[in-house]
Amino acid sequence: MEDPTLKTEEPVVLIMTSVKAEKEAIERGLKGSHLFKVVTTGVGPAKAAATTAVELTKHTYKLVINMGIGGGFVGKAGVSSTVVADLIIAADLGSESEEGFLPIEELGMGQSVIATDTVSALEIVEALNKLQVEVCYAPILTLATVTGTTSTTQALQERYPEAAAEAMEGHGVATAAELADVPVMEIRTISNQIGPRDREAWRIKEALLALEGVGHALTEVWS
């Protein structure tokens, strides 16, 4: 949906992604649109938060999107599909206990869940559906350590049964955006299924191609 407030020669949507290959795929999809700026953060929530915070001091944006590839939970998000987050959850932010994991909210020390911008997220979902892209609208988990075992996968699924994907930067980007009072989204294309680590099963090229397609969808929404 075209927004007349976006008629400007300055970038109005900031896209934060972790590595160069993701940045290049996104930019191919954007095809030079001046409405977007794509910045690499480095890997992990701390670098993502710091880099996003610095970028938000340089320019005023209407929306921040964390975008890249990630892992999908079996039965929720298949390889090469796309997940658009409704919630961004810091899944390992909390404390262990004899009774199990305690999220930081239960400790009274902070916030592990950040809601995304619903209007923008649903517009992207609609645009992807029109392009016949397999897309899921569901929570995305942020972890500082990528899941690589059956036991951790099961624990995460039990703790967050609605989650469809995991990655390493979303909550960091979202925290910086929230502090700057800028709406935030997270979009992930799926390179592998979450579970025992198996690099041979990863489909990074396919996920990057899907990421390029998401970049094109963004231009359909904001043009």
Backbone as CSV, one residue per row, in Angstrom:
resi,resn,N_x,N_y,N_z,CA_x,CA_y,CA_z,C_x,C_y,C_z
1,MET,0.852,-1.191,0.000,0.000,0.000,0.000,0.885,1.236,0.000
2,GLU,0.680,2.124,-0.924,1.502,3.324,-1.021,1.130,4.318,0.067
3,ASP,2.142,4.866,0.731,1.945,5.843,1.791,2.462,7.187,1.295
4,PRO,1.607,8.188,1.149,2.053,9.463,0.602,3.080,10.161,1.481
5,THR,3.137,9.815,2.762,4.128,10.435,3.640,5.533,9.971,3.310
6,LEU,5.645,8.920,2.480,6.949,8.400,2.136,7.508,9.007,0.850
7,LYS,6.869,10.046,0.324,7.357,10.708,-0.884,8.545,11.595,-0.526
8,THR,9.731,11.039,-0.592,10.940,11.730,-0.185,12.122,11.127,-0.908
9,GLU,13.175,11.896,-1.028,14.407,11.383,-1.630,15.317,10.773,-0.570
10,GLU,14.938,10.883,0.683,15.725,10.315,1.781,15.207,8.922,2.126
11,PRO,16.090,8.018,2.581,15.611,6.698,3.012,14.705,6.827,4.227
12,VAL,13.610,6.090,4.234,12.665,6.151,5.346,12.535,4.810,6.063
13,VAL,13.032,3.747,5.455,13.022,2.422,6.079,14.471,1.966,6.234
14,LEU,14.843,1.661,7.459,16.187,1.168,7.758,16.137,-0.346,7.873
15,ILE,16.934,-1.038,7.074,17.009,-2.490,7.121,18.357,-2.890,7.719
16,MET,18.313,-3.611,8.816,19.515,-4.089,9.482,19.664,-5.589,9.216
17,THR,20.828,-5.987,8.732,21.079,-7.390,8.442,22.472,-7.748,8.919
18,SER,22.735,-9.016,9.161,23.954,-9.343,9.909,25.216,-9.419,9.065
19,VAL,25.130,-9.912,7.825,26.352,-10.141,7.044,26.204,-9.619,5.621
20,LYS,27.340,-9.515,4.935,27.399,-8.926,3.597,26.527,-9.670,2.598
21,ALA,26.533,-11.006,2.626,25.752,-11.769,1.646,24.267,-11.460,1.758
22,GLU,23.773,-11.279,2.977,22.371,-10.916,3.169,22.107,-9.508,2.631
23,LYS,23.000,-8.591,2.936,22.856,-7.212,2.464,22.768,-7.165,0.940
24,GLU,23.654,-7.905,0.273,23.669,-7.897,-1.185,22.392,-8.489,-1.755
25,ALA,21.871,-9.557,-1.132,20.631,-10.166,-1.611,19.461,-9.202,-1.457
26,ILE,19.381,-8.554,-0.313,18.302,-7.593,-0.079,18.367,-6.449,-1.079
27,GLU,19.573,-5.924,-1.291,19.725,-4.790,-2.207,19.388,-5.174,-3.644
28,ARG,19.670,-6.410,-4.032,19.256,-6.851,-5.371,17.744,-6.789,-5.500
29,GLY,17.043,-7.216,-4.453,15.587,-7.169,-4.488,15.032,-5.756,-4.477
30,LEU,15.710,-4.856,-3.775,15.246,-3.470,-3.684,15.466,-2.687,-4.976
31,LYS,16.400,-3.167,-5.800,16.651,-2.576,-7.131,16.902,-1.058,-7.084
32,GLY,17.694,-0.653,-6.115,18.106,0.742,-6.070,17.095,1.711,-5.497
33,SER,16.009,1.217,-4.901,15.010,2.123,-4.329,15.644,3.033,-3.278
34,HIS,15.388,4.333,-3.398,15.974,5.296,-2.473,15.249,5.337,-1.137
35,LEU,14.143,4.595,-1.001,13.370,4.624,0.244,13.981,3.758,1.342
36,PHE,14.969,2.945,0.981,15.535,1.993,1.931,17.038,2.214,2.106
37,LYS,17.514,1.996,3.316,18.949,1.932,3.576,19.238,0.598,4.250
38,VAL,20.214,-0.141,3.735,20.559,-1.453,4.276,21.922,-1.359,4.949
39,VAL,21.991,-1.791,6.194,23.211,-1.699,6.993,23.517,-3.066,7.605
40,THR,24.769,-3.486,7.590,25.160,-4.731,8.248,25.498,-4.458,9.706
41,THR,25.084,-5.371,10.562,25.273,-5.204,12.007,26.425,-6.031,12.563
42,GLY,26.817,-7.099,11.845,27.612,-8.125,12.488,26.674,-9.118,13.154
43,VAL,27.240,-10.178,13.710,26.437,-11.293,14.216,26.182,-11.154,15.719
44,GLY,24.957,-11.439,16.126,24.608,-11.487,17.536,23.808,-10.288,18.003
45,PRO,23.056,-10.460,19.103,22.167,-9.395,19.566,22.882,-8.152,20.063
46,ALA,24.061,-8.288,20.654,24.761,-7.117,21.185,25.229,-6.201,20.062
47,LYS,25.889,-6.785,19.050,26.350,-5.966,17.921,25.164,-5.389,17.161
48,ALA,24.096,-6.162,17.049,22.914,-5.669,16.339,22.309,-4.469,17.052
49,ALA,22.208,-4.548,18.376,21.640,-3.438,19.141,22.512,-2.196,19.034
50,ALA,23.825,-2.374,19.179,24.730,-1.225,19.155,24.745,-0.562,17.779
51,THR,24.845,-1.371,16.728,24.907,-0.817,15.378,23.610,-0.107,15.013
52,THR,22.482,-0.694,15.386,21.186,-0.063,15.101,21.047,1.247,15.855
53,ALA,21.444,1.252,17.117,21.343,2.471,17.920,22.163,3.599,17.307
54,VAL,23.370,3.284,16.861,24.215,4.307,16.232,23.568,4.828,14.959
55,GLU,23.047,3.919,14.124,22.431,4.334,12.858,21.220,5.223,13.101
56,LEU,20.476,4.953,14.157,19.277,5.738,14.442,19.595,7.134,14.965
57,THR,20.852,7.374,15.337,21.246,8.731,15.716,21.609,9.573,14.496
58,LYS,21.809,8.938,13.353,22.279,9.634,12.159,21.154,10.161,11.279
59,HIS,19.973,9.534,11.390,18.898,9.859,10.460,17.571,9.459,11.084
60,THR,16.506,10.119,10.686,15.171,9.783,11.180,14.502,8.803,10.224
61,TYR,14.094,7.651,10.757,13.437,6.623,9.951,12.021,6.397,10.457
62,LYS,11.152,5.964,9.561,9.779,5.644,9.933,9.616,4.192,10.370
63,LEU,10.587,3.336,10.019,10.486,1.909,10.327,11.872,1.293,10.289
64,VAL,12.113,0.358,11.200,13.338,-0.443,11.195,12.952,-1.897,10.962
65,ILE,13.644,-2.558,10.035,13.401,-3.977,9.768,14.694,-4.748,9.976
66,ASN,14.650,-5.767,10.831,15.749,-6.720,10.890,15.426,-7.837,9.901
67,MET,16.341,-8.074,8.975,16.082,-8.989,7.870,17.291,-9.874,7.646
68,GLY,17.053,-11.135,7.307,18.149,-12.045,7.015,17.641,-13.471,6.924
69,ILE,18.578,-14.415,6.921,18.194,-15.820,6.901,18.193,-16.361,8.329
70,GLY,17.547,-17.499,8.520,17.469,-18.079,9.859,17.011,-19.519,9.798
71,GLY,16.858,-20.110,10.964,16.374,-21.484,11.061,14.886,-21.527,11.306
72,GLY,14.217,-22.550,10.759,12.779,-22.694,10.931,12.424,-23.942,11.712
73,PHE,11.422,-23.858,12.550,10.951,-25.033,13.288,10.172,-25.951,12.348
74,VAL,10.454,-27.237,12.438,9.788,-28.234,11.603,8.274,-28.142,11.805
75,GLY,7.548,-28.123,10.707,6.099,-28.031,10.764,5.572,-26.616,10.844
76,LYS,6.473,-25.656,11.023,6.061,-24.248,11.099,6.586,-23.449,9.911
77,ALA,7.873,-23.644,9.569,8.486,-22.864,8.493,9.500,-23.730,7.767
78,GLY,9.186,-24.081,6.528,10.060,-24.936,5.745,11.199,-24.172,5.114
79,VAL,12.193,-24.908,4.619,13.343,-24.302,3.950,12.883,-23.482,2.752
80,SER,13.424,-22.277,2.613,13.134,-21.299,1.566,11.832,-20.544,1.785
81,SER,11.094,-20.874,2.841,9.900,-20.093,3.148,10.304,-18.816,3.889
82,THR,9.320,-17.973,4.161,9.574,-16.690,4.822,8.735,-16.591,6.082
83,VAL,9.349,-16.074,7.135,8.629,-15.820,8.383,8.659,-14.326,8.657
84,VAL,7.494,-13.745,8.856,7.352,-12.355,9.276,6.913,-12.387,10.736
85,ALA,7.664,-11.704,11.595,7.411,-11.808,13.035,6.234,-10.956,13.481
86,ASP,5.400,-11.519,14.343,4.436,-10.711,15.093,5.033,-10.312,16.441
87,LEU,5.901,-11.195,16.965,6.625,-10.920,18.205,8.089,-11.276,18.002
88,ILE,8.973,-10.509,18.630,10.405,-10.795,18.633,10.773,-11.142,20.070
89,ILE,11.272,-12.365,20.275,11.451,-12.871,21.637,12.904,-13.226,21.893
90,ALA,13.478,-12.639,22.949,14.821,-13.023,23.401,14.688,-14.325,24.187
91,ALA,14.867,-15.442,23.499,14.475,-16.736,24.050,15.405,-17.244,25.143
92,ASP,16.623,-16.715,25.226,17.547,-17.178,26.267,17.883,-16.083,27.271
93,LEU,17.044,-15.057,27.348,17.252,-13.965,28.284,16.475,-14.258,29.567
94,GLY,17.203,-14.717,30.580,16.554,-15.103,31.820,17.496,-15.874,32.713
95,SER,16.974,-16.871,33.400,17.785,-17.632,34.349,17.380,-19.101,34.340
96,GLU,18.357,-19.965,34.515,18.052,-21.362,34.766,17.589,-21.540,36.208
97,SER,16.778,-22.559,36.443,16.369,-22.915,37.804,16.125,-24.414,37.848
98,GLU,15.968,-24.958,39.026,15.672,-26.386,39.162,14.337,-26.729,38.517
99,GLU,13.455,-25.748,38.433,12.133,-25.975,37.836,12.123,-25.710,36.334
100,GLY,13.242,-25.224,35.795,13.315,-24.930,34.378,13.709,-23.483,34.119
101,PHE,13.636,-23.067,32.865,14.043,-21.725,32.470,13.060,-20.681,32.979
102,LEU,13.585,-19.581,33.492,12.764,-18.463,33.942,13.049,-17.252,33.058
103,PRO,12.075,-16.800,32.266,12.302,-15.608,31.445,12.519,-14.387,32.327
104,ILE,13.137,-13.371,31.753,13.535,-12.210,32.539,12.341,-11.488,33.170
105,GLU,11.167,-11.609,32.548,9.967,-11.009,33.139,9.673,-11.602,34.516
106,GLU,9.869,-12.926,34.660,9.600,-13.570,35.942,10.605,-13.172,37.009
107,LEU,11.752,-12.686,36.571,12.764,-12.202,37.514,12.535,-10.740,37.870
108,GLY,11.593,-10.104,37.177,11.309,-8.697,37.415,12.429,-7.777,36.989
109,MET,13.152,-8.174,35.914,14.367,-7.446,35.545,14.377,-6.931,34.115
110,GLY,13.260,-7.014,33.408,13.292,-6.526,32.043,12.230,-7.139,31.166
111,GLN,12.499,-7.130,29.867,11.508,-7.475,28.852,12.154,-8.354,27.788
112,SER,11.569,-9.507,27.562,12.107,-10.411,26.547,11.275,-10.429,25.274
113,VAL,10.105,-9.832,25.294,9.188,-9.877,24.146,8.913,-8.460,23.658
114,ILE,9.133,-8.235,22.366,8.840,-6.941,21.756,7.893,-7.177,20.583
115,ALA,6.787,-6.466,20.587,5.801,-6.591,19.504,6.275,-5.821,18.283
116,THR,6.011,-6.372,17.117,6.368,-5.701,15.868,5.244,-4.763,15.429
117,ASP,5.526,-3.981,14.393,4.529,-3.076,13.842,3.523,-3.891,13.029
118,THR,2.336,-4.060,13.580,1.349,-4.971,13.000,0.935,-4.561,11.592
119,VAL,0.655,-3.281,11.383,0.188,-2.823,10.071,1.226,-3.122,8.997
120,SER,2.473,-2.742,9.247,3.530,-2.978,8.256,3.753,-4.463,8.026
121,ALA,3.746,-5.242,9.106,3.985,-6.684,8.980,2.916,-7.345,8.125
122,LEU,1.657,-6.999,8.359,0.579,-7.622,7.598,0.573,-7.163,6.148
123,GLU,1.028,-5.941,5.892,1.161,-5.496,4.504,2.208,-6.315,3.768
124,ILE,3.299,-6.632,4.458,4.339,-7.463,3.846,3.826,-8.877,3.612
125,VAL,3.107,-9.427,4.580,2.534,-10.762,4.410,1.618,-10.785,3.190
126,GLU,0.786,-9.762,3.048,-0.125,-9.680,1.896,0.650,-9.598,0.584
127,ALA,1.710,-8.777,0.572,2.511,-8.634,-0.649,3.188,-9.946,-1.016
128,LEU,3.687,-10.678,-0.024,4.333,-11.965,-0.279,3.319,-12.998,-0.767
129,ASN,2.117,-12.968,-0.197,1.074,-13.876,-0.670,0.742,-13.624,-2.135
130,LYS,0.693,-12.347,-2.536,0.408,-12.008,-3.928,1.512,-12.515,-4.855
131,LEU,2.735,-12.571,-4.340,3.857,-13.088,-5.120,3.975,-14.610,-5.015
132,GLN,2.987,-15.227,-4.348,2.910,-16.683,-4.167,4.124,-17.224,-3.410
133,VAL,4.562,-16.444,-2.416,5.643,-16.875,-1.534,5.033,-17.571,-0.325
134,GLU,5.632,-18.696,0.072,5.196,-19.383,1.284,5.618,-18.542,2.485
135,VAL,4.647,-18.020,3.229,4.953,-17.093,4.307,4.162,-17.443,5.558
136,CYS,4.815,-17.242,6.708,4.212,-17.521,8.008,4.320,-16.265,8.864
137,TYR,3.261,-15.908,9.561,3.243,-14.749,10.462,3.215,-15.277,11.884
138,ALA,4.349,-15.206,12.571,4.489,-15.873,13.864,5.695,-15.308,14.615
139,PRO,5.843,-15.634,15.896,7.006,-15.161,16.643,8.322,-15.703,16.081
140,ILE,9.359,-14.862,16.158,10.724,-15.266,15.829,11.566,-15.127,17.095
141,LEU,12.326,-16.159,17.406,13.172,-16.162,18.591,14.546,-15.578,18.271
142,THR,15.111,-14.866,19.240,16.492,-14.400,19.163,17.301,-15.176,20.190
143,LEU,18.413,-15.765,19.732,19.308,-16.488,20.634,20.747,-16.084,20.350
144,ALA,21.548,-15.957,21.397,22.969,-15.679,21.211,23.719,-16.928,20.766
145,THR,23.138,-18.093,21.021,23.723,-19.364,20.597,22.717,-20.080,19.705
146,VAL,23.101,-20.352,18.463,22.204,-21.029,17.534,21.917,-22.449,18.022
147,THR,20.663,-22.865,17.907,20.266,-24.204,18.341,20.897,-25.271,17.453
148,GLY,21.433,-26.335,18.100,22.082,-27.394,17.331,21.897,-28.771,17.909
149,THR,20.940,-28.938,18.834,20.680,-30.248,19.429,19.187,-30.502,19.504
150,THR,18.823,-31.764,19.594,17.415,-32.137,19.724,16.840,-31.639,21.042
151,SER,17.616,-31.744,22.124,17.105,-31.361,23.443,16.791,-29.868,23.512
152,THR,17.669,-29.039,22.960,17.408,-27.598,22.977,16.222,-27.249,22.084
153,THR,16.128,-27.909,20.940,14.993,-27.679,20.041,13.680,-27.986,20.750
154,GLN,13.627,-29.114,21.425,12.407,-29.499,22.132,12.077,-28.520,23.249
155,ALA,13.103,-28.076,23.973,12.883,-27.131,25.068,12.317,-25.814,24.547
156,LEU,12.862,-25.335,23.431,12.365,-24.089,22.857,10.929,-24.231,22.356
157,GLN,10.633,-25.367,21.734,9.277,-25.589,21.226,8.263,-25.667,22.360
158,GLU,8.677,-26.256,23.486,7.783,-26.335,24.645,7.577,-24.958,25.277
159,ARG,8.649,-24.165,25.294,8.589,-22.845,25.936,7.854,-21.837,25.065
160,TYR,8.052,-21.946,23.741,7.466,-20.992,22.792,6.776,-21.757,21.663
161,PRO,5.628,-22.379,21.941,4.994,-23.267,20.956,4.535,-22.561,19.679
162,GLU,4.340,-21.258,19.712,3.883,-20.543,18.529,5.034,-20.078,17.636
163,ALA,6.266,-20.138,18.135,7.410,-19.618,17.377,7.633,-20.434,16.109
164,ALA,8.034,-19.742,15.031,8.258,-20.412,13.750,9.717,-20.425,13.338
165,ALA,10.536,-19.520,13.905,11.918,-19.404,13.446,12.801,-18.875,14.563
166,GLU,14.116,-18.991,14.331,15.080,-18.389,15.251,16.210,-17.753,14.450
167,ALA,16.808,-16.722,15.053,17.981,-16.064,14.482,18.728,-15.412,15.645
168,MET,19.684,-14.522,15.335,20.581,-14.039,16.384,20.558,-12.523,16.604
169,GLU,19.795,-11.774,15.815,19.887,-10.317,15.917,18.587,-9.582,16.233
170,GLY,17.451,-10.236,16.065,16.164,-9.540,16.107,15.917,-8.721,17.353
171,HIS,16.118,-9.317,18.511,15.805,-8.607,19.753,16.758,-7.437,19.972
172,GLY,17.997,-7.565,19.505,18.931,-6.456,19.608,18.478,-5.266,18.776
173,VAL,18.117,-5.533,17.517,17.613,-4.475,16.638,16.338,-3.875,17.223
174,ALA,15.443,-4.732,17.700,14.161,-4.261,18.230,14.339,-3.411,19.485
175,THR,15.291,-3.771,20.330,15.548,-2.994,21.545,16.004,-1.583,21.202
176,ALA,16.934,-1.469,20.238,17.407,-0.149,19.822,16.277,0.665,19.206
177,ALA,15.462,0.019,18.361,14.347,0.722,17.731,13.333,1.189,18.775
178,GLU,13.054,0.338,19.735,12.096,0.695,20.778,12.590,1.890,21.587
179,LEU,13.871,1.903,21.922,14.425,3.024,22.680,14.364,4.327,21.889
180,ALA,14.454,4.215,20.557,14.366,5.393,19.691,12.925,5.712,19.297
181,ASP,11.982,4.916,19.780,10.560,5.108,19.492,10.262,5.010,17.994
182,VAL,10.882,4.005,17.353,10.659,3.736,15.936,10.039,2.349,15.803
183,PRO,8.973,2.174,15.028,8.378,0.846,14.830,9.393,-0.130,14.246
184,VAL,9.221,-1.408,14.572,10.204,-2.415,14.161,9.511,-3.647,13.605
185,MET,10.212,-4.339,12.701,9.765,-5.616,12.149,10.958,-6.557,12.095
186,GLU,10.671,-7.849,11.973,11.717,-8.824,11.667,11.188,-9.778,10.597
187,ILE,12.031,-10.037,9.589,11.681,-10.950,8.501,12.841,-11.908,8.293
188,ARG,12.545,-13.209,8.247,13.571,-14.223,8.045,13.163,-15.181,6.929
189,THR,14.106,-15.463,6.025,13.908,-16.549,5.074,14.683,-17.748,5.605
190,ILE,14.158,-18.931,5.413,14.634,-20.110,6.134,15.672,-20.884,5.332
191,SER,16.838,-21.069,5.936,17.942,-21.799,5.303,18.051,-23.233,5.802
192,ASN,17.470,-23.522,6.966,17.605,-24.858,7.558,16.521,-25.076,8.602
193,GLN,16.280,-26.319,8.878,15.345,-26.671,9.938,16.099,-26.734,11.271
194,ILE,15.479,-26.225,12.318,16.107,-26.189,13.636,16.163,-27.607,14.201
195,GLY,17.331,-27.978,14.702,17.532,-29.313,15.256,19.011,-29.624,15.308
196,PRO,19.381,-30.896,15.326,20.801,-31.256,15.348,21.563,-30.574,14.204
197,ARG,22.706,-29.999,14.527,23.471,-29.217,13.553,23.928,-30.098,12.393
198,ASP,23.558,-29.697,11.167,23.894,-30.457,9.961,24.119,-29.472,8.829
199,ARG,25.363,-29.012,8.679,25.665,-27.997,7.671,25.329,-28.468,6.253
200,GLU,25.418,-29.745,5.992,25.135,-30.250,4.644,23.670,-30.083,4.267
201,ALA,22.819,-29.956,5.266,21.389,-29.801,4.996,20.984,-28.340,4.830
202,TRP,21.898,-27.423,5.110,21.568,-26.005,4.985,21.440,-25.615,3.520
203,ARG,20.497,-24.736,3.220,20.266,-24.254,1.869,20.387,-22.731,1.860
204,ILE,21.612,-22.272,2.056,21.857,-20.841,2.191,21.587,-20.106,0.883
205,LYS,22.022,-20.671,-0.251,21.782,-20.009,-1.535,20.296,-19.815,-1.776
206,GLU,19.516,-20.841,-1.481,18.071,-20.754,-1.686,17.447,-19.705,-0.758
207,ALA,17.935,-19.658,0.493,17.401,-18.683,1.450,17.756,-17.263,1.038
208,LEU,18.956,-17.076,0.495,19.350,-15.748,0.024,18.528,-15.329,-1.188
209,LEU,18.223,-16.287,-2.058,17.356,-15.979,-3.200,15.967,-15.574,-2.719
210,ALA,15.466,-16.275,-1.698,14.170,-15.910,-1.120,14.233,-14.534,-0.473
211,LEU,15.383,-14.216,0.133,15.564,-12.905,0.754,15.513,-11.798,-0.295
212,GLU,16.078,-12.072,-1.460,15.996,-11.128,-2.570,14.532,-10.886,-2.953
213,GLY,13.744,-11.968,-2.956,12.322,-11.834,-3.262,11.584,-10.988,-2.238
214,VAL,11.970,-11.112,-0.982,11.356,-10.276,0.055,11.703,-8.808,-0.176
215,GLY,12.945,-8.561,-0.572,13.327,-7.189,-0.902,12.425,-6.606,-1.986
216,HIS,12.138,-7.403,-3.008,11.215,-6.951,-4.060,9.829,-6.672,-3.496
217,ALA,9.359,-7.542,-2.584,8.036,-7.340,-1.982,7.980,-6.030,-1.201
218,LEU,9.088,-5.678,-0.555,9.117,-4.416,0.196,8.867,-3.223,-0.734
219,THR,9.427,-3.291,-1.945,9.215,-2.192,-2.885,7.779,-2.140,-3.379
220,GLU,7.080,-3.281,-3.321,5.672,-3.295,-3.709,4.813,-2.610,-2.663
221,VAL,5.256,-2.705,-1.398,4.511,-2.084,-0.308,4.828,-0.598,-0.199
222,TRP,6.120,-0.267,-0.287,6.564,1.137,-0.202,7.179,1.519,-1.529
223,SER,6.472,2.277,-2.328,6.950,2.642,-3.648,6.711,4.122,-3.919
